[in-house]
Amino acid sequence: MLTPKLEQLIWEGQASFKTFVAGGSQRHLLNINNDRFIIITDITYFNSGMFPENRDGSENTWINLFRNGMNTQITIGGERGVNRFLFRNNFVTVPFENNLERVHLSPVGQTCINTYLIHTTQCAFTFSYAQDFLAQTVLNTAANNYALNTPTDYGRDGQPNVIPVTVSGIVNGTNPYNDNFANLRGTAGFDESAEFSFPVDTTNNIIDNNRINSWDYPILHVNYVEIKGTPTKLGFN
């Protein structure tokens, strides 16, 4: 989001509004000059698909899509922090060779998210696919978690009428990868709960051959403001 402070810096000549297109690869890098820093104000992800190497699109089917995953994970990382986004791809069905009983999928639409992400040296955009749960653990929310009683929330241990929820899940990956959704504070080795994420590995990566078609490779449009100086000098934290 372009805030009044950023707009003022642009009008004063201390900043410039810029755009950057990431995609066409598994990862993309935005370099930042030594005397500059950037604030990413919004991102727009254009839907793509995970299909086998097939130029005419005849194999762009639900079966192939389910097999490889319908969701795309985008990680924006740099020295100032890491932010992860998960998008569910949308598709339309298109008749193939004028045969209404034979259709292929074509990605359609985009998702725009307002952000305020500060980066000072380099900013990497990492693309991967997010697939299925392999297993889930369903239990009552732990007593040390924040949770309201039903019917406002699912409740937690010690409250009446608690409804069990998924507290952890093993997601699809080359090696077992466990997401914990319950608060683990007070447990040795854990500081806080983990977000829903997938490993970037040979199971979820975007394969090279998948990028030969225009509907396969990811596209992320990035709007950002490049600002002279350092964040602390201008009052940014």
C-alpha positions as CSV (number, residue, x, y, z in Angstrom):
1,M,0.0,0.0,0.0
2,L,1.3,3.4,-0.9
3,T,1.1,5.4,2.4
4,P,1.1,9.2,2.8
5,K,4.7,9.1,4.1
6,L,5.9,7.2,1.0
7,E,4.0,9.5,-1.3
8,Q,5.6,12.5,0.4
9,L,9.1,11.1,-0.1
10,I,8.3,10.6,-3.8
11,W,7.1,14.1,-4.3
12,E,10.2,15.5,-2.4
13,G,12.5,13.5,-4.7
14,Q,13.7,11.2,-1.9
15,A,12.1,8.1,-3.4
16,S,10.9,6.6,-6.6
17,F,8.0,4.3,-7.3
18,K,9.1,1.2,-9.3
19,T,7.9,-2.1,-10.6
20,F,9.5,-5.5,-10.9
21,V,8.3,-8.7,-12.5
22,A,9.4,-11.9,-10.9
23,G,8.8,-15.3,-12.5
24,G,9.8,-17.5,-15.4
25,S,12.0,-19.4,-13.0
26,Q,12.1,-21.2,-9.7
27,R,13.5,-18.0,-8.0
28,H,14.2,-14.4,-9.0
29,L,16.4,-11.8,-7.3
30,L,16.0,-8.1,-7.0
31,N,19.2,-6.2,-6.2
32,I,19.2,-3.0,-4.1
33,N,21.9,-0.3,-4.3
34,N,24.1,0.3,-1.2
35,D,22.6,3.7,-0.6
36,R,19.0,2.7,-1.1
37,F,16.4,0.5,0.5
38,I,13.0,-0.6,-0.8
39,I,9.5,-1.0,0.6
40,I,7.3,-3.5,-1.4
41,T,3.8,-2.0,-1.4
42,D,1.9,-4.7,-3.1
43,I,2.2,-7.9,-5.1
44,T,0.0,-9.4,-7.8
45,Y,0.2,-13.2,-8.5
46,F,-1.1,-14.5,-11.8
47,N,-2.4,-18.0,-11.7
48,S,-0.3,-20.8,-13.2
49,G,-0.4,-24.6,-13.4
50,M,1.8,-27.6,-12.8
51,F,1.5,-29.7,-15.9
52,P,3.8,-32.1,-17.8
53,E,5.8,-31.0,-20.8
54,N,3.0,-30.6,-23.4
55,R,2.9,-27.6,-25.7
56,D,-0.6,-28.0,-27.1
57,G,-2.2,-28.3,-23.6
58,S,-4.0,-31.5,-24.3
59,E,-2.6,-33.0,-21.1
60,N,-3.6,-30.0,-18.9
61,T,-6.2,-32.1,-17.1
62,W,-7.5,-32.3,-13.5
63,I,-5.8,-35.6,-13.0
64,N,-2.4,-34.1,-13.8
65,L,-3.2,-31.1,-11.7
66,F,-4.3,-33.0,-8.7
67,R,-1.2,-35.2,-8.9
68,N,1.2,-32.2,-8.8
69,G,-0.7,-29.7,-6.7
70,M,-3.1,-26.9,-7.2
71,N,-1.4,-24.3,-4.9
72,T,1.6,-22.1,-5.4
73,Q,3.8,-21.0,-2.5
74,I,5.8,-17.7,-2.9
75,T,8.5,-16.8,-0.4
76,I,9.9,-13.3,-0.3
77,G,13.1,-13.3,1.6
78,G,16.0,-11.0,2.5
79,E,18.2,-9.9,5.3
80,R,15.4,-8.0,6.9
81,G,13.1,-11.0,7.1
82,V,11.1,-13.7,5.3
83,N,7.5,-13.6,4.3
84,R,5.5,-16.5,2.8
85,F,2.4,-16.4,0.7
86,L,0.2,-19.3,-0.4
87,F,-2.1,-19.0,-3.5
88,R,-4.7,-21.4,-4.8
89,N,-4.6,-21.4,-8.6
90,N,-7.8,-20.9,-10.5
91,F,-8.6,-22.4,-13.9
92,V,-11.2,-22.5,-16.7
93,T,-12.0,-25.5,-18.8
94,V,-11.5,-25.1,-22.5
95,P,-12.8,-27.6,-25.2
96,F,-9.9,-29.4,-27.0
97,E,-10.3,-29.8,-30.7
98,N,-14.0,-28.9,-30.6
99,N,-14.7,-31.9,-28.4
100,L,-17.0,-30.8,-25.5
101,E,-16.2,-34.1,-23.7
102,R,-12.5,-33.5,-23.9
103,V,-11.3,-30.3,-22.1
104,H,-8.1,-28.9,-20.9
105,L,-7.4,-26.4,-18.2
106,S,-6.2,-22.9,-18.6
107,P,-5.1,-20.7,-15.7
108,V,-7.2,-17.6,-15.2
109,G,-7.2,-14.6,-12.9
110,Q,-4.9,-13.0,-10.4
111,T,-4.6,-12.1,-6.7
112,C,-3.4,-8.8,-5.4
113,I,-2.1,-8.3,-1.8
114,N,-1.1,-5.0,-0.2
115,T,2.1,-5.3,1.7
116,Y,4.7,-3.2,3.5
117,L,7.9,-5.2,3.3
118,I,11.3,-3.5,3.9
119,H,14.4,-4.8,2.3
120,T,17.9,-3.3,2.3
121,T,20.3,-5.4,0.2
122,Q,18.8,-8.1,-1.9
123,C,15.2,-9.5,-2.2
124,A,14.6,-13.0,-3.4
125,F,11.3,-14.3,-4.8
126,T,11.1,-18.1,-4.5
127,F,8.3,-20.1,-6.2
128,S,7.3,-23.6,-5.4
129,Y,4.1,-25.7,-5.4
130,A,2.2,-26.7,-2.3
131,Q,0.7,-30.2,-2.3
132,D,-1.3,-32.4,0.0
133,F,-1.3,-33.4,3.6
134,L,0.1,-36.9,4.1
135,A,-1.2,-37.2,7.6
136,Q,-3.0,-35.0,10.2
137,T,-3.1,-35.1,14.0
138,V,-6.5,-34.1,15.3
139,L,-6.8,-33.2,19.0
140,N,-8.3,-30.7,21.3
141,T,-6.6,-27.3,21.3
142,A,-4.1,-27.3,24.2
143,A,-5.0,-25.5,27.4
144,N,-2.1,-23.0,27.0
145,N,-3.5,-21.8,23.6
146,Y,-5.8,-18.9,23.2
147,A,-9.2,-20.1,22.3
148,L,-12.8,-19.1,23.1
149,N,-15.5,-21.6,24.0
150,T,-18.0,-22.9,21.5
151,P,-19.9,-21.6,19.6
152,T,-17.6,-18.6,19.1
153,D,-14.5,-20.8,18.7
154,Y,-13.5,-24.5,18.9
155,G,-12.7,-24.3,22.6
156,R,-9.6,-25.7,24.4
157,D,-8.9,-28.3,27.0
158,G,-10.7,-27.6,30.2
159,Q,-13.7,-25.9,28.5
160,P,-17.0,-27.6,27.8
161,N,-18.1,-28.9,24.4
162,V,-14.6,-28.7,22.9
163,I,-14.4,-29.6,19.1
164,P,-11.1,-31.3,18.0
165,V,-9.0,-29.5,15.4
166,T,-6.0,-30.3,13.3
167,V,-3.1,-29.4,15.6
168,S,-0.3,-30.6,13.2
169,G,0.0,-32.0,9.7
170,I,2.7,-33.8,7.7
171,V,2.7,-32.2,4.3
172,N,3.9,-33.7,1.0
173,G,7.6,-33.4,0.5
174,T,10.7,-35.4,-0.3
175,N,11.3,-35.9,3.4
176,P,8.6,-35.7,6.2
177,Y,7.8,-32.1,7.0
178,N,5.6,-31.4,9.9
179,D,3.6,-28.2,10.4
180,N,2.5,-27.4,14.0
181,F,-0.6,-25.3,14.3
182,A,-0.8,-25.5,18.1
183,N,1.1,-23.1,20.4
184,L,4.2,-24.8,21.8
185,R,5.3,-22.1,24.2
186,G,6.7,-23.5,27.3
187,T,7.9,-26.6,25.5
188,A,11.7,-27.2,25.3
189,G,13.1,-26.3,21.9
190,F,10.0,-24.3,20.7
191,D,9.4,-20.6,21.0
192,E,6.2,-20.2,19.0
193,S,3.8,-22.0,16.7
194,A,4.7,-22.6,13.0
195,E,2.9,-21.2,10.0
196,F,1.3,-23.4,7.3
197,S,4.1,-23.9,4.8
198,F,5.7,-26.5,2.5
199,P,9.3,-27.4,2.0
200,V,11.1,-26.3,-1.1
201,D,12.4,-29.6,-2.3
202,T,12.4,-32.0,-5.3
203,T,8.7,-32.8,-4.7
204,N,7.4,-29.3,-4.5
205,N,9.8,-27.4,-6.8
206,I,8.9,-26.1,-10.2
207,I,10.5,-28.5,-12.7
208,D,12.5,-27.1,-15.6
209,N,10.4,-28.7,-18.3
210,N,7.3,-27.2,-16.7
211,R,8.4,-23.7,-17.7
212,I,8.4,-24.1,-21.5
213,N,4.8,-23.2,-21.8
214,S,3.3,-19.7,-21.1
215,W,0.6,-21.1,-18.7
216,D,3.1,-23.1,-16.6
217,Y,5.7,-20.6,-15.3
218,P,4.8,-18.3,-12.4
219,I,4.4,-14.6,-12.7
220,L,4.5,-12.1,-9.8
221,H,4.1,-8.4,-10.4
222,V,5.8,-6.4,-7.7
223,N,5.2,-2.7,-6.9
224,Y,7.8,-1.1,-4.6
225,V,9.2,2.3,-3.5
226,E,13.0,2.8,-3.7
227,I,14.1,5.3,-1.0
228,K,17.4,7.1,-0.6
229,G,19.3,6.4,2.6
230,T,18.7,3.8,5.3
231,P,15.5,2.8,7.1
232,T,16.8,4.1,10.5
233,K,17.8,7.5,9.0
234,L,14.3,8.1,7.7
235,G,12.5,6.8,10.7
236,F,11.6,3.3,9.3
237,N,12.0,0.3,11.5
